[in-house]
Amino acid sequence: MGFLKVAGTKIIDEEGGEVVLRGAGLGGWMTMENFISGYPGCEFQIREALSEAIGERKAEFFFDKFLEYFFAEPDAIFFKSLGLNCIRIAVNYRHFEDDMNPRVLRENAFKHLDRAISVCAKHSIYTVIDMHTAPGGQSGGWHADGGTHIGYFWKHKDFQDRLVWIWEQIAQHYKENPWVAGYNVLNEPADPHPQHDGLMTFYGRAYSAIRTIDTNHILFLDGNTFAVDFSKFPEDAGQRWTNTAYAIHDYAIYGFPSSPEPYDGTNTQLKLLRTTYERKRRWMDDRGHCVWNGEWGPVYARKEYDGDATDAINERRYKVLKDQLDIYKKDRLSWSIWLYKDIGFQGMVHVSRSTPYMQLFKDFLKRKHDLAVDAWGKDDKYVKHIYQPIIDLIKSSVVDESHLKLYPPLWSVEERVTRISRTIMMAEFMINEWADKFRGLDEAGLEELAKSFSFENCIQREGLNKALTEYASTLS
């Protein structure tokens, strides 16, 4: 078989036939995330804490088993059965190099990534390698694994140099593999420079480095400010960066607890879904470029947290999902929903509540939820009043109101205060408690915890999967 390519606004196969990529993000695996994998804070923090609690050898044993069980052949078989054809694999740069030993490829850097790509290929599933976490953090989000609200990737050239080097290693390793659809060069960049100079320079460097080694694979380039802003991309991008698609992230406000109103699919609500989506892709449409929706999708209520309202909430979320799919269908848009697997908030499948991991952390996860420690899809009704005085103090103390508007612009004063105080600082004080729960477990016990994430121990989110299957069946 041949490689997929970008031709104008479409992705095509070796015979020139259109290929609509439809799939999901494999998040929480080679890039662990707090709301997906069930811990507070950032991945590097829990890895350090677990080594302190049970020793480095046993901690490495657990994390390796976690990677082994989280995605395996039964997952690929199930995924393919839904009519889906592409998995976006989120990876953390730390799998390829150590911060204390940069530019030295780790011995087993490709161990689990090779396995996942191979098992997907066996079942005719394409993969996109997504650099979800960059040295220094490409944003202030928890998913950038930096432990701070500042993306230092943009402040130190050496961080950028290291990521270019990592992409050279990946390109060399996969340059002959046609089941890899392409490389998502940097997830959700947040370059604060007014002209996006840092991002444009980095994309240019990464493109040149990869293309020197690999001319086959599609490059997927996210817009700035969490994959929504292409306004400063070069006008000659189509000539400068060939075989390239541009990635938006199309999360709808109606799919989250922060929705301004219940979603009923009214004409006004549908118009907002459509216009928000069209605004994100307008730069590409005006220039005839290929668009890929790298992330989208609602989050879901859980009975242990949302009680009797759970089913009604989720029916509305499924309605958001279906209406977004209808929009994408009209454009024959390639997309990757977020996400495939988690502990019950957003995934197509989720870890059963009866598993050892979920039982061990049941009370801890409930407290973490009520404290709104995780930023993604938070419901802060129990703690919002606690942080309000800090917000009020800042607003009343800053003389020039324009000075309250910092980058990124979607982080209001409220969001910035709670990101720093709750999802960074409060989370930091809960990390050792998470790690302490592993104390006293032998390797058999650690493996049972890791095995909780295997497909056989997961429950399908039927409403979500039914909608995806029905959509996939309508594509030729």
N, C-alpha and C positions, 0 to 999 in steps of 0.2 A: 504494500500500500504506500501511497505518497503522503506528503505533508499537507495539512490544511494551510490555506493562504487567504489573505485579504485581497479582494478585488472590488475596488470602489467602496460601496456601502455594505458589501456582503462578505461572508466567510464561505469559501468554496473548497471542494476536494480536488484531487489530482485530475479529475475528468471535467472540472468546471461546474459541477453541480453544487447548488447552494446547500450549506450545512447550517442549520439553526442549532446552536449549542443550548441545551436546556439541562440544568443540573442544580447542584448545591455546593456550598462551601464546606469543606472538611476543616472546621475550626475546632479549637479546644484540644487538638491532637499534637501536631508538631509546633503549634503555638497554643499553649494552654491559656485559657481566659477564665477569670473568676466566676462569671455567671454561667459559663458552660461546664466547667470542670468541678466547681463547688469548693472554692477557697476564697479568702480575702486578698486584696492587693494584687501584686504582679507575680508573674511566674518566677522570675529570678529570686524574689524574696522567699517564696515557699520552698524553692529548691535549697536555698541556703539554710532555711529554718529546719527543714527535714533532716538535712545532713547533721545539723547540731543536735537534733533530738535523738536520732537513732544511728548515727554514724554514716559516713560517706558511702561505704560499700552497700549497706542495706538501702539507703536512699536511692542510689543509682539502680539497684535491683528493682525497686518499686517503680521508678519512672520508666525503666526499660520494659517492664511487664505491662505498664499502663499503655505504652505505645504499641505493644504487641497485640493487646486485646481490643483496644479502642477501634481499630479498623483492620478487618481481615476479610477473607474471601466471602463469608456469608453476608457481609455488608454490601459487597460489590454485587452479589447475586440479587439481593433484595433491591438495590438501587436500580439495576438494569430492568428488573421486572416491572418497574413503574413507567418504563418507556423513556427514562432519562439517559443522557449520553455523555455527560461531562461533570467531573468533580474538580473544583478549585481547591487545591491543597495549600492551606495556610502554613507557612514555615517561619520559624524564628531563626535569625542569623546565628544564634548561639549553638545550633546544631552543627554548624560548619566551622566555627572557630571559637576560641576562648578569648575573653576580653583581656586576659593576662598573657595570652600567647597569640596575638593577632597575625593574620596572614599565614597561619600554619593550619592546614586542613586537618580536622579531627579524624582519627583513625576510622571511626564508624559513621562518618558524616552522612553517607547515603544509605545506610542499612535499612531503615524503615521507609524512607522515601522510595527507594528502589522497589521494595516489596509492595507498597501500595500502588505504584505506577504499573508494576507487572501484573498484579491481580486485576486491576482495572482493565488493562489491555486484553487480558485473557477473556474478559466479558464484554469486549468492544466498547469500552468507556474511555473517552478522552480525559486527559488531565491538564490542568493549568497550574503551574507552580507559582504561588503567590507569596512574595516577600512581605510577610505581614508585620515583621518586626525588624527594624534597622538599628545598627549601632548608634547609641546615643538617643534613640527614639525619634521617629519622623513626625511625631505629634506629642501632645501632652496627654493622650489617652492611655488608659490602662493597657490596651492591646498593643501599644508600642513598647511595653515592658521596660520603661525607663524609671518608674518610681517617682516621677515628678510631673508637673503640669507644663513643663517647657520641653520643646523638641530640640534637644541639643545637636541632633544630626545636622541642622542647618547652621550651627555656630562653629563647628570644627571640621575643617576639610578632611582631616584624617578619618573621621567616621565615614565620610563619603568615599574616600579612597578605599577603605576596607570593604564597603558594600560593592563597589565596582569589581574588586578582586574576587569576592564571593560569587558574583554573577559570572565571572570568567570561569570559575571552577564548575558551576552548574552547567553552563553552556558547553564546556568541554565534555562533561559527563553525559549529557543527553542530546547532543547535536544530531545523532543519527536515529533518534527514537521518534517515529511518526505518531505514536499514540500520545505523546506530549503535544497538546494543541498549541501551547505557547507559554510565555513567561510574563507574569503580572509583576512588573519591575518594582513597584513600591506601593503598598497598600495605604490608602487614605493619607497622603502627604498633607502636611500643614505648614507650608513655607510662609513665614510672616513677612517676607520682603514684599513691598508694595507692587513690584513688577514681576513677582514670582521668579526672580533671578536665580535663586538657589535651585529651585526645582527644574527650571529650563536647562541650567548648566548641568545638573546631575543627569537628567534624562539624555542630554546630548552625549555625555561621557559614557553612560551605561549602554546606550545604543551602539556607539562606536566600538566599545569593548566586546559586547556580545556579538555584533556582526562580523568582527574580525575572526571570530571562531565559528560562529553558527549563523548561516544565512537562511536557514530553513524555517525556523519557528516564528510564529506571530509574536509580536510584542504588544502587550496590553498596558496602556498608560493611563493611570488614574488622573482625574482632574485634581487641582489643588483644593485645599480646605475640605478634606474628607470626601474627595472625588465628586465635587459638584461644580467647580469653577475652572473653565477652560479659557477665560477671557484674555489671558496673557500668553497663551500658546502661540508659537510663531505662525505667521500667515503661510509660510512655505513648508509647514509640517508634512504635508503629503509628499513632497519631493525630498525633504530632509530625512524623514523617518518612514521608509517604505515597509510594506507588509506589517502594518501597525493598526491596531484597533484602539479606541478610546473608551475608557471605563468610567461609567457613572455609578453611583450608589443611590438607589431610588427608594429610600425608606419613606413611608407615608405616615404622617402625624396621626392619622386615625387608627393606626395599628398598635398604639402604645397607651399605657395608662395616662399619659399626659394629653391625650386627645381632648380638644376643646369641647367636644360634644359627642354623644353616641353616634356611631356610624350606621346610617340606614340606606346609603346609596342614593341620596337625593340628587337632583340635577346640580345643585350648588356644590355638593361634596364631590360628585364625579368630575365636575369641571375643575375643581382644585387638584384632584389627583392627576388629571390630564395636563393641566397647565404647568404644574410643578415638574412633572416628568419632561415635558417639552422644553421647559426652560433649561433643564440640566443638559439636554442633548442639542440645543439650538446651534451652538458653535460648530459642531460636527455636521449637522444637517445643512447649514449654510454653505459648507465647503465640500460636501459630498464624501465625508469620511465615515468609516465603519464605527458603530456604537455597540458596546457590550455592557450590559448591566451586571456588574460584578457582585453586587449585594443588594438585597431588598427583602421584604417580608415582615409580617407582624410578629409580636410576641403574644404569649397566651397565658390566661389565668390558670391558677392551680387551686384545687379545692382546699388544700391545707393552709393556703394563705388568703384565698378570696371567697371561700365558703359557698353559700347557696347561689351566689351571683356568677359562679364560674362558667356554667354552660351558656348562659345568655351572653356573657362577655365574649366567649370564644366564637359563638355564632356570628357576632358582629365582626370579629377579626377575620373569620373565614370569608365573610362578604367583602372585606377590604382586599383580601388575597385574590379572590376571583375577579373582582373588578380591575385590579392591576393586571392580571393575566389577560383579560379581554383587551386592555390597551396594548399590551405587548404583542398579542396575537395579530392585531391589525398591522403592526409594523414589522412582523416576523423578526422580532428582536431576540438576540441571543442573551441568555441570562443565567445567573447562578444565585439561587435563593440562599439566604443565610438563615438556618444552617442545617447540616445533616443530623448531627447527634449532640445531645447535651443531657443535663440532669432534669429537664422538664419545662423549660421556659420558652424555647423557640424551635427546637429540633424536629426533624421528620420522625426521628425515633428518640426515645429518652430512657435513661436508666431507671429500672423499676424501683419503686420505693422500698421493696422488700429485700433488696440486695445488701450485702454487708456494708458497702460504702455509704449508701443512703441511710441505713439504720444507725451506723456509727455517728454520722454527722447530722442526723435529723434535727435535733434541738439547736445545734450550732447554726444550721442553714436557716432555720426559722428566725433566729435572733438576727442573723445577718440581713435577712430580708426586711424585718421590721425596722432595723436601723438604717435601711436604705444605703448600705455600704457599697453595693455595686452600682455603678453609674448607669449601666445599660438597662433601659426599661424600668427604671426605679419607680417605686410607689412610696413617696415620702410622707404619707398622711400621718404617721405616728410621730415623726420627728421634725417636721417642717417648722413648727413653732419655736423649736429650740434654736435654730439657726437664723431665724428672722431678725433678732436684734443685731446680729453682726452685719447682716445685709443692710438694715436700716442705718446703722452707724456709718458704714462706708458711704452710702448714698448721701447722707446728710453732711458728711465731712469733706467731700470732694467739691471744691468751689465751682469748677468748670464741668458742667454735666457731660461735655464731649469727652472728658478724660475717663469717663466710666466705660467708654466703648473701646475695648482692647481686642487684640487678635487672639483667637479666631472670633469673628463677629457673632457666630451663633452661640457663643458662651456669654450669656448675660451676666450681670453682677451676681444674680442668684446662683446661676450654674457654676460660675468660677468659685464662689465661696464654698459651695457644697462639694465641688470636685476636690478642692484642696483639703477641706476640713473633714469630710466624710470618707470619700473614696480613696484618699491618699493617707491622711493622718489616722482616722479612726480604723481604717483597714490595717494599718501598720501595727496597731496595738492588738489586733486579733490574730495575727499570723502565727505567733508562737503557740497560741491555744489550738489552732488547727494542727500544727505539727505535733503537739504533745499527745494527741489522740492516737498517734502511731506507736507511742512508746510501749515496749513490752511485746510487740508482735514479732514473731519469727518470720522467716521467708515464706512459709506456707500461708501465714495470716496475711502478709503483705500481698501475696499473689491473689488471694481471695478478694481483697479490696480492689486490686487492679482488674480482676476478672469481672467485677460488677459492670464494667463498661463494655463487655463483649455483646455482640448482637443478640445472642441467646438470652441475655439478661435485660434486654430492652423491650420497651412497649412502643408500638407504632402510634403516631398521631394520625388517626384515620381520616379526619376531615381535611387535613392538609394534604396528605398523600393522595387522596381521592381527587382533589382539585388538580394536583400536578399531573396525575395520570390522565385525567380527562382532557387536559390541555395538550399533553404530549400526543395523544391519539388523534388530534385534529391536524397535526403537521404531517405533510407528505415526506 
